[in-house]
């Protein structure tokens, strides 16, 4: 299951990057938020503290982007 979560997060992150390069705003932020949530779930499951910190930070940054 962890492998499926990890590869799903990878695909969603790449989709978010593609949307960013195509300037699909704010869809890119929604997709990148989703990717961060999926990565966060995976990081918590495998107890990877550095990725937990990175993805919590990214979620905060992306949320700020939606508000501002």
N, C-alpha and C positions, 0 to 999 in steps of 0.2 A: 504493500500500500504506500509506503514512504516513497518508493521509486516513482509511482504514478503521480503522487503529489508534486514531487520535485520536477518531473518533466512537464507537468501541466503548468507549473509556475514559470518554467523556462519559456514555454510557448507563449504564455500570456504576456510575459515581459517583452519578448520579441515583437509581439503584436503591438504593444504599447509604444515601443521604439519606432516601429513602422508608422503608426498613427502620428507620432511626434514629427517624424521626418516629412510626412505629408501635410503637416500643420492642421490636423483634425483636432481642433480644440473646441470643447473641453473633453471630447471622447477619449483622447489620449490619457488625460488625468484619471478618468474613471477606470480605464483598463489598467493603468499602472498601479492605481490603488488596489484593484483586485489582485494583481500580481503580488503586491507586497503582502496582502492578507494571506494569500496561498503560501508564499515563502515563510511568513510568520508561523503559520500552522505547522509547516514542515519543520522549521527550526525548533519549535517548542517540542514537537514529537521526538526529535533526535537530540534534544538538549544542546543545541549549538548556540551558545550565548552571544557570540559575535554577530551571527545573522539575526538573532532576536533583536539586538540593539540596532543594527542597520535598518531593519524593516520597520521597527517602531519609529525610528527617525524619519524614514521615507514616508511613512503614512502621515506623520505630522506635517512634513513639507508639502506633500501632495494635497492634504486637506486645506492647508493654508492657500495653496494655488486655486482651489475651488472657491474659497471664501473671498479672496482678493480680486 
